Amino acid sequence: MATTPRRRIGRRRLLQAATAAATGAAIGSNAITGFPTIWAQNIKNVTLRQFGTGVSNLNAVADKVKQDLGFTLQMTALDTDAVIQKAVTQPKSYDIADIEYFSIKKVFPTGVMQPMDARKIKYVDKIVPIFTKGKLTPESAVAQGTTPYSVGFVDGPNGRSFAKGQTGWMTLIPTIYNADTLGIRPDLVGRPINNWKDLVDPAFKGKAAILNIPSIGIMDAAMVMESLGTLKYADKGNMTKPEIDKTIAFLIEAKKSGQFRAFWKSFDESVNLMASGEVIIQSMWSPAVAAVRSKGIACKYQPLVEGYRAWAGGLGMAKHLSGLELDAAYEYINWYLSGWVGAYLNRQGYYSAVLETAQQNMTADEWGYWIEGKPAQSDILSPEGKVMEKAGAVRDGGSFTERMGRVACWNSVMTEDRYMVQKWNEFIAA
């Protein structure tokens, strides 16, 4: 990481200053480190408790934090629904919430988290415009659903209501995002796959699967129904009750006809279903496709005519954080955006929030393959060093701009969320 040597020198100086100070506390200097933190001598005794989904609560990140920053990051991985529940009902049990943007719509208004001061985020001006301007380029269409921009800001340090535009106070600092589509086994589907409606093609009866997280699964179903021409939604991300009823009725009919082999909730489930051949077309996440391919099994993340369903996550701070722990949390978030983690996430098939710093931590070939959509010049390796793609491979869906520029909808929390979840559960139980 390019900034590491400078930060280590800075910390030494700060600790020397702290030793000399009558109070024994460190005095901050943005001029030395560029980070907004002040380090006390007992920094190594700090432990920050982070929880979130398994997608980004990675042991490698906790290990690197310990190595680079000196304090301990304890990570707990839960599924999406459990993350929301813990965030709201157990606010003293965590310090850092690694949470999805659509989930923050349920969490932040409860007052369990504190707005973050954008002035303390070193790379805030380099964050991808999706999060700070609302779309990737000025020409991009604004997708349906809960866009990260719509829930990314509040009006002040005590704000709970989402601001209409960019302010100096952020609900989350974005870290990870992607454009999702269907995963397929090209060796087994037997024909080209071009549309979301292919998920319910009777040719794949008993060999299809859908994601069993209500607020995400119903978006996939909506993409399928619009693809079929069965229903045109005013906003897929905020369905009316009649739209929800029609969508669930459609899913129940497909289920009763035997279309679905499974309804998966975890990354590992989706990988095992696809790798075994039990399922040959399903809702899927990009790294899960990569995990199947790393086993030597053909698997493709199929670009579709109607576009992608996108999601994003970020790091937020618990309301109770203060003092040294709050300083450490800001230091951690700045470190997170400084490039090492971004490169790690990009190598998994996700996208990082600050692409510039991630690029500095990747080879030109890695950057070309993952971000620019260029053919790999040599074998592409996973963060753990396993061969993921052979030389000559091109990333499914192409470049960052091609993929994130074709987002049709974002994962969402609907006005009728409670009703939707109730109806989804009827579908799963049918």
RODO-2510 file (C-alpha; in nm, 4 decimals, decimal comma):
residues 430
     n   res          X          Y          Z
     1     m     0,0000     0,0000     0,0000
     2     a     0,1580     0,3247    -0,1153
     3     t     0,0687     0,5289     0,1917
     4     t     0,1846     0,2808     0,4562
     5     p     0,5435     0,4018     0,5065
     6     r     0,4296     0,7631     0,5447
     7     r     0,1652     0,6673     0,7996
     8     r     0,4067     0,4613     1,0073
     9     i     0,6486     0,7554     1,0305
    10     g     0,3555     0,9762     1,1215
    11     r     0,2440     0,7452     1,3982
    12     r     0,5931     0,7286     1,5479
    13     r     0,6083     1,1054     1,5590
    14     l     0,2637     1,1253     1,7099
    15     l     0,3500     0,8720     1,9784
    16     q     0,6718     1,0594     2,0610
    17     a     0,4663     1,3768     2,0923
    18     a     0,2201     1,1920     2,3093
    19     t     0,4948     1,0705     2,5415
    20     a     0,6265     1,4239     2,5836
    21     a     0,2853     1,5730     2,6456
    22     a     0,1884     1,6336     3,0056
    23     t    -0,1402     1,4613     2,9525
    24     g     0,0206     1,1574     2,7978
    25     a    -0,2241     1,1798     2,5082
    26     a    -0,1375     1,2049     2,1409
    27     i    -0,1935     1,5269     1,9541
    28     g    -0,3188     1,5009     1,5968
    29     s    -0,1559     1,6264     1,2862
    30     n    -0,3275     1,5932     0,9540
    31     a    -0,0143     1,7459     0,8009
    32     i     0,1814     1,4320     0,8880
    33     t    -0,0611     1,1529     0,8047
    34     g    -0,3469     1,3001     0,6078
    35     f    -0,5805     1,1143     0,8438
    36     p    -0,8037     1,2867     1,0988
    37     t    -0,6961     1,0750     1,3927
    38     i    -0,5065     1,1291     1,7106
    39     w    -0,3289     0,8259     1,8508
    40     a    -0,2886     0,7567     2,2211
    41     q    -0,0199     0,5230     2,3493
    42     n    -0,2749     0,2534     2,4310
    43     i    -0,3972     0,2289     2,0701
    44     k    -0,3005    -0,1372     2,0534
    45     n    -0,5532    -0,2045     2,3291
    46     v    -0,8433    -0,0781     2,1162
    47     t    -1,0855    -0,3387     1,9826
    48     l    -1,3536    -0,2426     1,7324
    49     r    -1,6451    -0,4840     1,6937
    50     q    -1,7726    -0,5030     1,3381
    51     f    -2,0585    -0,7062     1,1991
    52     g    -2,2158    -0,7435     0,8571
    53     t    -2,2758    -0,9959     0,5828
    54     g    -2,0167    -1,2568     0,4888
    55     v    -1,9583    -1,0771     0,1604
    56     s    -1,7221    -0,8214     0,3143
    57     n    -1,6527    -0,9377     0,6713
    58     l    -1,3273    -1,0974     0,5682
    59     n    -1,0592    -1,2374     0,7991
    60     a    -0,7905    -1,1057     0,5646
    61     v    -0,9123    -0,7507     0,6312
    62     a    -0,9015    -0,7964     1,0096
    63     d    -0,5493    -0,9392     0,9857
    64     k    -0,4313    -0,6477     0,7696
    65     v    -0,5867    -0,3927     1,0076
    66     k    -0,3879    -0,5432     1,2932
    67     q    -0,0711    -0,5313     1,0848
    68     d    -0,1139    -0,1766     0,9511
    69     l    -0,3013     0,0076     1,2268
    70     g    -0,2170    -0,1926     1,5381
    71     f    -0,5646    -0,2386     1,6860
    72     t    -0,7995    -0,5359     1,6787
    73     l    -1,1024    -0,5693     1,4517
    74     q    -1,3465    -0,8380     1,5632
    75     m    -1,5769    -0,9491     1,2828
    76     t    -1,9132    -1,1241     1,2926
    77     a    -2,0819    -1,2396     0,9714
    78     l    -2,4630    -1,2640     0,9528
    79     d    -2,7224    -1,2803     0,6763
    80     t    -2,8877    -0,9615     0,5495
    81     d    -3,2030    -0,9839     0,7627
    82     a    -3,0057    -1,0660     1,0784
    83     v    -2,7776    -0,7668     1,0158
    84     i    -3,0766    -0,5314     1,0145
    85     q    -3,2205    -0,6877     1,3291
    86     k    -2,8927    -0,6705     1,5223
    87     a    -2,8240    -0,3141     1,4121
    88     v    -3,1573    -0,1905     1,5469
    89     t    -3,2141    -0,4123     1,8533
    90     q    -2,8576    -0,4544     1,9870
    91     p    -2,6913    -0,1151     1,9243
    92     k    -2,4404    -0,1544     2,2099
    93     s    -2,3160    -0,4896     2,0771
    94     y    -2,1174    -0,3393     1,7880
    95     d    -1,9000    -0,0419     1,7001
    96     i    -1,8904    -0,0657     1,3197
    97     a    -2,1889    -0,1748     1,1101
    98     d    -2,0895    -0,3133     0,7697
    99     i    -2,4311    -0,2742     0,6165
   100     e    -2,6073    -0,2558     0,2819
   101     y    -2,7462     0,0771     0,1655
   102     f    -3,0997    -0,0495     0,1219
   103     s    -3,0826    -0,1805     0,4807
   104     i    -2,9734     0,1580     0,6172
   105     k    -3,3164     0,2847     0,5208
   106     k    -3,4535     0,0690     0,8025
   107     v    -3,1700     0,1333     1,0468
   108     f    -3,0581     0,4964     1,0423
   109     p    -3,3917     0,6617     1,1274
   110     t    -3,3993     0,4637     1,4564
   111     g    -3,1070     0,6692     1,5900
   112     v    -2,8736     0,3786     1,6680
   113     m    -2,5963     0,5121     1,4411
   114     q    -2,4157     0,8446     1,4167
   115     p    -2,3659     1,0539     1,1023
   116     m    -2,0040     1,0675     0,9882
   117     d    -1,8210     1,3922     0,9236
   118     a    -1,7142     1,3895     0,5574
   119     r    -1,4282     1,6308     0,6408
   120     k    -1,2617     1,3458     0,8297
   121     i    -1,2710     1,1138     0,5271
   122     k    -0,9460     1,1640     0,3363
   123     y    -1,0672     1,0204     0,0050
   124     v    -1,4236     1,1527     0,0113
   125     d    -1,3719     1,3508    -0,3106
   126     k    -1,2483     1,0387    -0,4908
   127     i    -1,5491     0,8178    -0,4093
   128     v    -1,7261     0,6878    -0,7202
   129     p    -2,0013     0,9388    -0,8229
   130     i    -2,2747     0,6729    -0,7860
   131     f    -2,2551     0,7480    -0,4121
   132     t    -2,1891     1,1227    -0,4134
   133     k    -2,3786     1,2429    -0,7218
   134     g    -2,6465     0,9764    -0,7654
   135     k    -2,5275     0,8272    -1,0944
   136     l    -2,2099     0,7055    -1,2593
   137     t    -2,1883     0,9752    -1,5269
   138     p    -2,3933     1,2900    -1,5904
   139     e    -2,5558     1,1035    -1,8818
   140     s    -2,6446     0,7907    -1,6801
   141     a    -3,0104     0,7160    -1,6113
   142     v    -3,1127     0,7108    -1,2447
   143     a    -3,2071     0,3504    -1,1714
   144     q    -3,5158     0,2449    -0,9759
   145     g    -3,5022     0,1232    -0,6164
   146     t    -3,3139     0,2513    -0,3109
   147     t    -3,0138     0,4222    -0,4682
   148     p    -2,7145     0,4652    -0,2334
   149     y    -2,7269     0,8398    -0,2985
   150     s    -3,0862     0,8648    -0,1747
   151     v    -2,9911     0,7309     0,1706
   152     g    -2,6262     0,8394     0,1816
   153     f    -2,6554     1,1750     0,3581
   154     v    -2,8283     1,3502     0,6481
   155     d    -2,8411     1,7220     0,7261
   156     g    -2,6212     1,7386     1,0350
   157     p    -2,4316     1,5613     1,3143
   158     n    -2,7565     1,4572     1,4819
   159     g    -2,9567     1,3943     1,1659
   160     r    -3,1806     1,0903     1,1255
   161     s    -3,3718     1,1877     0,8128
   162     f    -3,2097     1,1381     0,4740
   163     a    -3,1057     1,4558     0,2944
   164     k    -3,2201     1,5277    -0,0603
   165     g    -2,8618     1,5685    -0,1834
   166     q    -2,4964     1,5615    -0,0853
   167     t    -2,4130     1,7143     0,2536
   168     g    -2,1131     1,7030     0,4847
   169     w    -2,2673     1,4234     0,6940
   170     m    -2,2748     1,0672     0,5652
   171     t    -2,4775     0,7688     0,6862
   172     l    -2,2276     0,5183     0,5479
   173     i    -1,8889     0,5376     0,3858
   174     p    -1,9246     0,3207     0,0733
   175     t    -1,6900     0,0246     0,0469
   176     i    -1,8306    -0,2442    -0,1844
   177     y    -2,0895    -0,2751    -0,4602
   178     n    -2,1740    -0,4734    -0,7699
   179     a    -2,4138    -0,5257    -1,0568
   180     d    -2,5874    -0,8627    -1,0181
   181     t    -2,7361    -1,0865    -1,2820
   182     l    -2,8085    -1,4560    -1,3378
   183     g    -2,5409    -1,7210    -1,3047
   184     i    -2,5585    -2,0078    -1,5525
   185     r    -2,3855    -2,3363    -1,6304
   186     p    -2,3149    -2,2800    -2,0029
   187     d    -2,2217    -2,6463    -2,0448
   188     l    -2,5654    -2,7555    -1,9201
   189     v    -2,8229    -2,4916    -2,0239
   190     g    -2,7927    -2,5963    -2,3876
   191     r    -2,8769    -2,2618    -2,5478
   192     p    -2,7932    -1,8896    -2,5280
   193     i    -2,9294    -1,7048    -2,2227
   194     n    -3,0126    -1,3389    -2,2920
   195     n    -3,3037    -1,2364    -2,0691
   196     w    -3,4172    -1,2430    -1,7083
   197     k    -3,7256    -1,4402    -1,8201
   198     d    -3,4991    -1,7375    -1,8950
   199     l    -3,4970    -1,8088    -1,5209
   200     v    -3,8537    -1,9425    -1,5511
   201     d    -3,8198    -2,1160    -1,8883
   202     p    -3,9887    -2,4591    -1,8514
   203     a    -3,6784    -2,6073    -2,0164
   204     f    -3,5027    -2,5487    -1,6828
   205     k    -3,7798    -2,6899    -1,4630
   206     g    -3,6324    -2,8252    -1,1399
   207     k    -3,2926    -2,6803    -1,2310
   208     a    -3,3510    -2,3127    -1,1425
   209     a    -3,3049    -2,1357    -0,8096
   210     i    -3,3829    -1,7943    -0,6657
   211     l    -3,2421    -1,5976    -0,3746
   212     n    -3,4422    -1,6262    -0,0514
   213     i    -3,3828    -1,2779     0,0893
   214     p    -3,7247    -1,1120     0,0421
   215     s    -3,6161    -0,7596    -0,0476
   216     i    -3,3661    -0,8922    -0,3035
   217     g    -3,5488    -1,1971    -0,4323
   218     i    -3,8584    -0,9977    -0,5187
   219     m    -3,6456    -0,7605    -0,7279
   220     d    -3,5165    -1,0568    -0,9291
   221     a    -3,8762    -1,1700    -0,9737
   222     a    -3,9717    -0,8212    -1,0935
   223     m    -3,6902    -0,8275    -1,3493
   224     v    -3,8263    -1,1634    -1,4701
   225     m    -4,1859    -1,0380    -1,4950
   226     e    -4,0926    -0,7239    -1,6866
   227     s    -3,8776    -0,9376    -1,9158
   228     l    -4,1777    -1,1617    -1,9824
   229     g    -4,4005    -0,8587    -2,0438
   230     t    -4,6341    -0,9859    -1,7710
   231     l    -4,6180    -0,6694    -1,5610
   232     k    -4,4728    -0,3201    -1,6013
   233     y    -4,3939    -0,1667    -1,2617
   234     a    -4,4122     0,2029    -1,1907
   235     d    -4,1057     0,1451    -0,9675
   236     k    -3,9771    -0,2084    -0,9130
   237     g    -3,8044    -0,0834    -0,5987
   238     n    -4,1253     0,0473    -0,4422
   239     m    -4,4118    -0,1772    -0,5483
   240     t    -4,7748    -0,1158    -0,4682
   241     k    -4,9707    -0,3849    -0,2839
   242     p    -5,1411    -0,5004    -0,6076
   243     e    -4,7985    -0,5254    -0,7758
   244     i    -4,6641    -0,7267    -0,4820
   245     d    -4,9686    -0,9564    -0,4985
   246     k    -4,9219    -1,0195    -0,8717
   247     t    -4,5486    -1,0835    -0,8306
   248     i    -4,5942    -1,3314    -0,5460
   249     a    -4,8801    -1,5077    -0,7259
   250     f    -4,6490    -1,5498    -1,0249
   251     l    -4,3724    -1,6937    -0,8054
   252     i    -4,6107    -1,9344    -0,6292
   253     e    -4,7354    -2,0598    -0,9642
   254     a    -4,3776    -2,1161    -1,0830
   255     k    -4,2928    -2,2944    -0,7586
   256     k    -4,5953    -2,5228    -0,7754
   257     s    -4,5064    -2,6138    -1,1337
   258     g    -4,1685    -2,7380    -1,0065
   259     q    -3,9568    -2,4645    -1,1640
   260     f    -3,7338    -2,4046    -0,8607
   261     r    -3,4894    -2,6579    -0,7212
   262     a    -3,3938    -2,4377    -0,4256
   263     f    -3,4232    -2,1031    -0,2487
   264     w    -3,0778    -2,0145    -0,1221
   265     k    -2,9729    -1,7678     0,1465
   266     s    -2,5949    -1,8005     0,1648
   267     f    -2,3014    -1,7667    -0,0718
   268     d    -2,1935    -2,1265    -0,0057
   269     e    -2,5385    -2,2653    -0,0846
   270     s    -2,5404    -2,0952    -0,4242
   271     v    -2,1903    -2,2245    -0,5037
   272     n    -2,2735    -2,5830    -0,4052
   273     l    -2,5989    -2,5871    -0,6024
   274     m    -2,4234    -2,4705    -0,9170
   275     a    -2,1055    -2,6733    -0,8799
   276     s    -2,3041    -2,9952    -0,8278
   277     g    -2,5182    -2,9307    -1,1356
   278     e    -2,8367    -2,9532    -0,9271
   279     v    -2,9041    -2,6000    -1,0511
   280     i    -2,7993    -2,4654    -1,3918
   281     i    -2,9528    -2,1151    -1,3822
   282     q    -3,0107    -1,8986    -1,0743
   283     s    -2,9826    -1,5665    -0,8958
   284     m    -2,6134    -1,5399    -0,8161
   285     w    -2,3344    -1,3159    -0,6905
   286     s    -2,0212    -1,2501    -0,8946
   287     p    -1,7694    -1,4072    -0,6510
   288     a    -1,9906    -1,7163    -0,6234
   289     v    -1,9572    -1,7596    -0,9990
   290     a    -1,5814    -1,7181    -0,9600
   291     a    -1,5815    -1,9770    -0,6805
   292     v    -1,7522    -2,2307    -0,9079
   293     r    -1,5043    -2,1578    -1,1866
   294     s    -1,2109    -2,1977    -0,9472
   295     k    -1,3218    -2,5623    -0,9087
   296     g    -1,2668    -2,6101    -1,2821
   297     i    -1,6417    -2,6052    -1,3535
   298     a    -1,7907    -2,3912    -1,6316
   299     c    -1,9984    -2,1069    -1,4881
   300     k    -2,0886    -1,7675    -1,6346
   301     y    -2,2231    -1,4425    -1,4957
   302     q    -2,4557    -1,3718    -1,7845
   303     p    -2,5147    -1,0132    -1,9047
   304     l    -2,8856    -0,9718    -1,9831
   305     v    -3,0750    -0,7434    -2,2187
   306     e    -3,2757    -0,5775    -1,9404
   307     g    -2,9672    -0,4840    -1,7378
   308     y    -2,8472    -0,5512    -1,3851
   309     r    -2,9835    -0,5408    -1,0320
   310     a    -2,7286    -0,3545    -0,8204
   311     w    -2,6432    -0,3391    -0,4511
   312     a    -2,3931    -0,1546    -0,2366
   313     g    -2,2602    -0,1649     0,1173
   314     g    -2,0672     0,0642     0,3455
   315     l    -1,9273     0,1141     0,6927
   316     g    -2,1253     0,3027     0,9553
   317     m    -2,0576     0,3935     1,3166
   318     a    -2,2603     0,3066     1,6233
   319     k    -2,4084     0,6000     1,8148
   320     h    -2,2106     0,5180     2,1304
   321     l    -1,8656     0,5438     1,9692
   322     s    -1,6575     0,8271     2,1170
   323     g    -1,3066     0,9216     2,2204
   324     l    -1,0207     0,6959     2,1207
   325     e    -1,2534     0,4324     1,9712
   326     l    -1,4190     0,6940     1,7497
   327     d    -1,0769     0,8148     1,6342
   328     a    -0,9759     0,4556     1,5610
   329     a    -1,2973     0,4039     1,3630
   330     y    -1,2215     0,7037     1,1403
   331     e    -0,8632     0,5823     1,0952
   332     y    -0,9957     0,2377     0,9984
   333     i    -1,2387     0,3800     0,7417
   334     n    -0,9682     0,5966     0,5875
   335     w    -0,7386     0,2956     0,5743
   336     y    -1,0195     0,0926     0,4128
   337     l    -1,0425     0,3427     0,1270
   338     s    -0,6646     0,3765     0,0861
   339     g    -0,6279     0,0903    -0,1606
   340     w    -0,5328    -0,2459    -0,0134
   341     v    -0,8905    -0,3533     0,0630
   342     g    -1,0203    -0,2011    -0,2596
   343     a    -0,7778    -0,4134    -0,4618
   344     y    -0,8737    -0,7204    -0,2568
   345     l    -1,2447    -0,6642    -0,3255
   346     n    -1,1865    -0,5936    -0,6958
   347     r    -0,9976    -0,9235    -0,7244
   348     q    -1,3073    -1,0991    -0,5915
   349     g    -1,5258    -0,9522    -0,8635
   350     y    -1,6766    -0,6718    -0,6560
   351     y    -1,6051    -0,3014    -0,7043
   352     s    -1,4300    -0,0671    -0,4604
   353     a    -1,5560     0,2784    -0,3675
   354     v    -1,2293     0,4584    -0,4463
   355     l    -1,1012     0,3063    -0,7682
   356     e    -0,7930     0,5276    -0,7892
   357     t    -0,6303     0,3928    -0,4725
   358     a    -0,7283     0,0350    -0,5561
   359     q    -0,5591     0,0671    -0,8947
   360     q    -0,2321     0,1555    -0,7188
   361     n    -0,2509    -0,1810    -0,5407
   362     m    -0,3218    -0,3918    -0,8523
   363     t    -0,1089    -0,4937    -1,1484
   364     a    -0,1881    -0,3373    -1,4845
   365     d    -0,3135    -0,6761    -1,6025
   366     e    -0,5452    -0,7180    -1,3025
   367     w    -0,6822    -0,3670    -1,3505
   368     g    -0,7285    -0,4285    -1,7210
   369     y    -0,9198    -0,7522    -1,6606
   370     w    -1,1377    -0,6566    -1,3630
   371     i    -1,2092    -0,2883    -1,4340
   372     e    -1,1404    -0,2116    -1,7996
   373     g    -1,2867    -0,5306    -1,9482
   374     k    -0,9644    -0,6172    -2,1320
   375     p    -0,8492    -0,9730    -2,2067
   376     a    -0,6177    -1,1052    -1,9336
   377     q    -0,2543    -1,1067    -2,0436
   378     s    -0,1670    -1,3772    -1,7903
   379     d    -0,3581    -1,5956    -1,5420
   380     i    -0,5855    -1,3958    -1,3098
   381     l    -0,5447    -1,4929    -0,9439
   382     s    -0,7857    -1,4698    -0,6511
   383     p    -0,6789    -1,2733    -0,3409
   384     e    -0,5616    -1,6080    -0,2006
   385     g    -0,3432    -1,6735    -0,5036
   386     k    -0,5605    -1,9363    -0,6759
   387     v    -0,6019    -1,9233    -1,0531
   388     m    -0,9492    -1,7820    -1,1260
   389     e    -0,9173    -1,7126    -1,4985
   390     k    -0,6708    -1,8227    -1,7633
   391     a    -0,4800    -1,5807    -1,9842
   392     g    -0,7037    -1,4505    -2,2629
   393     a    -1,0221    -1,4491    -2,0534
   394     v    -1,2504    -1,1436    -2,0593
   395     r    -1,4686    -1,0559    -1,7615
   396     d    -1,8373    -1,1448    -1,7961
   397     g    -2,0244    -0,8234    -1,8748
   398     g    -1,7134    -0,6314    -1,9709
   399     s    -1,5809    -0,3157    -1,8094
   400     f    -1,6803    -0,1349    -1,4914
   401     t    -1,8580     0,1319    -1,6962
   402     e    -2,0446    -0,1236    -1,9075
   403     r    -2,1690    -0,3090    -1,5999
   404     m    -2,2397    -0,0297    -1,3513
   405     g    -2,3690     0,1880    -1,6356
   406     r    -2,6463    -0,0650    -1,7081
   407     v    -2,8105    -0,0871    -1,3665
   408     a    -3,1887    -0,1208    -1,3993
   409     c    -3,2686    -0,1220    -1,0280
   410     w    -3,1050    -0,1175    -0,6849
   411     n    -3,1877    -0,3456    -0,3941
   412     s    -3,4655    -0,1756    -0,2065
   413     v    -3,6756    -0,1251     0,1007
   414     m    -4,0306    -0,0554    -0,0140
   415     t    -4,2952     0,1562     0,1538
   416     e    -4,4981    -0,1660     0,1758
   417     d    -4,1966    -0,3608     0,3038
   418     r    -4,3780    -0,5370     0,5872
   419     y    -4,6556    -0,6488     0,3568
   420     m    -4,4022    -0,7602     0,0956
   421     v    -4,2098    -0,9742     0,3475
   422     q    -4,5349    -1,1336     0,4649
   423     k    -4,6297    -1,2208     0,1072
   424     w    -4,2778    -1,3478     0,0296
   425     n    -4,2979    -1,5815     0,3280
   426     e    -4,6270    -1,7129     0,1882
   427     f    -4,4425    -1,7917    -0,1341
   428     i    -4,1622    -1,9793     0,0466
   429     a    -4,4201    -2,1731     0,2524
   430     a    -4,6467    -2,2498    -0,0455
***
